[in-house]
Amino acid sequence: VSKGLLFHYFKDKRELYAYLFQYAIDACMEAFNRQMERMSYFGETDFFAALERGHKIKMDMVRRMPGLFRFVMRAYYERDSVLTPKLRKKLNDVLTESTSSFLARTDLYKFKDGVDPRALVRLLTLSAEGMLAETGACTAEEIEALFLEYRKYARTLRQFLYKEEYL
């Protein structure tokens, strides 16, 4: 593709980057949803079990599409003052939609009274992001190690947040 033709379709490099980011997010979500259907993910109603299945699917995606994953991670942590708000909004919209979909399929009655499952999803998401940012993990092996640690934290939360009869 020539530079002239590229700028025929995109105003500048930032617009191209935003387009590629959206394309990458769409590709990831399509692959994720396809894999969830294949693994009968939608039949799992336990919050923590469904969450763990989702993370296993993400790990498989990282192994199969490492370049795409690295691009999304780099774009997410992009610090360009013009670009960052657009990228964050796109990803936050995807996260909001997927959180709502996830919670709609989950048995929320297992939680103790007063537990806000949406806040828990946010806490777990921020924890995962923090772990990735702290380590800079990008390879499947590095992320797998983080996932094992993350899973321990999620299991601990389950012990504290579920009603006794669901433990």
Salt bridges, closest charged atoms under 4 A:
GLU30 OE2 - ARG34 NH1 3.08
GLU44 OE1 - ARG53 NH2 3.96
ASP46 OD1 - LYS110 NZ 3.05
GLU52 OE2 - LYS56 NZ 3.87
GLU52 OE2 - ARG151 NH1 3.01
GLU52 OE2 - ARG155 NH2 3.69
ASP60 OD2 - ARG64 NE 2.90
ASP80 OD2 - ARG14 NH2 2.95
ASP93 OD2 - LYS89 NZ 2.94
GLU144 OE1 - ARG63 NH2 2.69
